[in-house]
Amino acid sequence: MMKEVFGTLSVVFSCSGFAPYFWDIYKKRTKPHALTWIVWVLLDGIIFAAQYSDHAGAGAWFAGFGAIACLGVAICALVQGEKNIRKSDVAAFVAALSIIPLWCFTSNALLAVILASMIDALGFYPTFRKSYAKPHQETLLLYGLDGSGGLFALLAMEKFSLINVLHPMTVVVLEAAFVCMALGRRRILQVSL
């Protein structure tokens, strides 16, 4: 019963972050980077399938919801997201996409988890780069609440294995680092004005 409660909380926290994010996209206060969100749609979908097959139970709900929510953001990003796409963004995007087939076809679970973490970090690069220059173009509440959802996903795992826990742990660390960087950049830019 507690696993389902934690699984539900992982989705509720994530959803609570995505709702204002979509609102801010609609109001043109947030400009998501499409390349990041496309990678995350694929990654969360694959991770959900892997966790489901590894009996993660309610712990997999976080990745399943993430895939659906990221698809919505990716579509919005293609329409009104960040248009300043640099060669380094494309390089990170291509690198992330090129790792996905390796991850899908490896029979080594540890290697698969490490590759998934690399894909997540590479996929985050375009948003990190854009937000370093424009830290006010992201709704940080999403990343804080989604990171909290990752913590609840860890508590919801029916089976603790590296394949099940590394993704939510990676999400927590990357999103916390992103929020710290963006808040720091906001402060620096405000002081320099």
Residue pairs with C-beta under 8 A, 6 or more apart in sequence:
2 155
3 57
3 58
3 59
3 155
3 156
3 157
3 158
4 58
4 156
5 156
6 58
6 59
6 152
6 153
6 155
6 156
7 57
7 58
7 59
7 60
7 61
7 62
7 152
7 153
7 156
8 58
8 61
9 149
9 152
9 156
10 58
10 59
10 61
10 62
10 65
10 149
10 150
10 151
10 152
10 153
10 156
10 168
11 61
11 62
11 65
11 149
12 149
13 145
13 146
13 148
13 149
13 152
14 62
14 65
14 66
14 69
14 145
14 146
14 149
15 65
15 69
16 145
17 139
17 141
17 142
17 143
17 144
17 145
17 146
17 149
18 69
18 72
18 73
18 142
18 146
20 139
20 141
20 142
21 30
21 32
21 73
21 139
21 141
21 142
22 72
22 73
22 76
24 30
24 139
25 31
25 32
25 73
25 76
25 77
25 80
25 81
28 80
29 137
29 139
30 137
30 138
30 139
31 77
31 80
31 81
31 82
31 130
31 134
31 137
32 73
32 74
32 76
32 77
32 81
32 82
32 127
32 138
33 77
33 81
33 82
33 85
33 89
33 126
33 127
33 130
34 74
34 77
34 78
34 81
34 82
34 85
35 85
35 89
35 90
35 92
35 93
35 123
35 126
36 123
36 124
36 125
36 126
36 127
37 70
37 73
37 74
37 77
37 81
38 74
38 93
39 93
39 96
39 97
39 119
39 120
39 122
39 123
40 66
40 70
40 74
40 120
40 123
41 67
41 70
41 71
41 74
42 97
42 100
43 96
43 100
43 116
43 119
43 120
43 123
44 63
44 64
44 66
44 67
44 70
45 63
45 67
46 100
46 103
46 104
46 116
47 63
47 116
47 167
48 60
48 63
48 64
48 66
48 67
50 112
50 163
51 59
51 60
51 63
51 163
51 164
51 167
52 60
52 64
54 159
54 161
54 163
54 164
55 158
55 159
56 157
56 158
56 159
56 164
57 156
57 157
57 158
57 159
58 156
58 158
59 153
59 154
59 156
59 157
59 158
59 164
59 168
60 164
61 153
61 156
62 149
62 150
62 152
62 153
62 156
62 168
63 153
63 167
63 168
66 146
82 126
82 130
82 137
84 130
85 126
86 129
88 125
88 129
89 125
89 126
89 129
89 130
92 122
92 123
92 125
92 126
93 122
93 123
93 126
95 122
96 118
96 119
96 122
96 123
99 115
99 118
99 119
99 122
100 119
102 115
103 112
103 115
103 116
103 119
106 112
106 115
109 161
109 162
109 163
110 162
112 163
113 162
113 163
113 166
113 167
116 166
116 167
116 170
117 166
117 167
117 170
120 167
120 170
120 171
120 174
121 170
121 174
124 174
124 178
127 138
127 178
128 178
128 181
130 137
131 137
131 138
131 178
131 181
131 182
131 185
132 181
132 185
135 181
135 182
135 183
135 185
135 186
135 189
136 186
138 182
140 179
140 182
140 183
143 175
143 176
143 178
143 179
144 175
144 179
146 171
146 175
147 171
147 172
147 175
147 176
147 179
150 168
150 169
150 171
150 172
150 175
151 168
151 172
153 168
154 165
154 168
154 169
154 172
157 164
157 165
